[in-house]
Amino acid sequence: MSAPGRLAGKVALVTGAGAGIGAAIATRFANEGAAVALVDVDEPGVTTVATTIERAGGRAMALRGDVARDADARRTVAEAVERFGALHVLVNNAGINVMKPVEAATEEEFTRCIDVDLKGVWLFSKHALPHLRAAGGGAIVNIASMHAFRTLPGSFPYSAAKGGVIALTKSLALDAGTARVRVNAICPGTIETRMLTDWFAAQPDPAAARRKFLGAIPVGRIGTPEDVAALALFLASDEAGFLSGAAIALDGGRDALSASGSV
């Protein structure tokens, strides 16, 4: 008989779980024993991920929701608690990538990026916190980005939104700490997702752009969604019981490398 997983008996809600990092986190959590509620605007995508988890013997439910809408955040959190009886872990992963120079971005692009990437973190945290308190404590894991610390030309407003996620993480950690709710942020670097693939494809020489990024990563490879899921699992588990308010770089050592002559 296999040992219980690190999230056995826990209930987790993961936003942006229809693909990429969110799907990897939801799948890893389910494999570690959690019941998982998956939220995404992509209903077919999130339904496929939830079905795959269930077919593998896990517990999952798919919920369509726009993280930027208060009504959707309130509803999906409530539906997850109604279905599984509690909430112990929230992963705020949903995000969009608007990468434009400051003068080129439109008001609509700026507003949507901030609404999804930053406001959505606040809305889901706001509606999840009462349930995390009721469960006796828990964890919130926010997916930020290394763009919050060091970015590239033409990366507005994405970098601004992710910088806000880190500041919000620290505020949430202080406000929720007395309720034994830990709040941390993961700051992924170059991760093999559709967002990254689309960015490479938009470059004049996609292959050269990929080689340049790869050459600036000390561990010698681009990260995977499963790398992010592994760190999210640790932060969600009791093993991270004394860790809160942190923003953790997950970039293969890139942040330790001198910026001279690199990306």
C-alpha positions, 0 to 999 in steps of 0.5 A: 500500500502506497504512503499517503501523499503530502496533501492527503485530506486537503482541498485545493483550488487552482486558477488558470488550471486549463493548461501549462503551469496551472494544469501541472500544479493541479495534477501534482496536487491530486497525485499527492492526495488533494481534492482539486477544484480547477478554475479557468476561462477555457472551459474545454481545457479545464474540463479535460484536465479535471477528467484526466485527473479523475481517470487516474483515480484523483478527485477533481472538479472543473469550474469556468470562471474569469478571475478578474470578476468578483462574482466568478471568484466568489462563486467558484470558491463557494462551489469548491467548498460545497463540493469538497467540504473545505478549502486548505490551499489556494493557488493563484496561477491565472495570468495573461501576457501583455508584452508591449512598450509603455507607449504602445500598450492601450488602456484596454490592454493595461486594464485587462492585464492588471485585472487578470494578473493582479486583481484576480489574485486579490479577489480569489484570496479575499473569498478564500481566506474565510474558508482557510481560516475555518479550516484552521489555517492553510496556504496561498501560493501566488505565481508571480514572475522574475519579470517583477525583478528584472525584465526586458524592453517591451514587457509592460504591463506584465512586469508591473502586474507581477511586481504587484503580485509580490507586494500583495503576497507580502501584505496577505502574509501579514494580514493572514498570518494570525489565522495560520495562513501562509502566503508565498509567491513563486517567481518563475523564470523561463518556463516551457509554456504556450506563453513562452512559445508564443513569445519566441514565435514573435521574435525575428529569429525564434531559434536564435532567441531560444538559444540566447535564453538557454545560454543564460540559464546556468543549469543548462535547460529551460524550466518546465511546468512540473518544476513549478508544480514541485515548488508549489507542492512544497509551499502548500504542504506542512513542510513549509510551515515556517515559510511565509511572505517570501518571493522565491526565484525559480529560474535555474540560477539565472538571477545569480548570473551577471547581467553583462552580455546576457538576457 
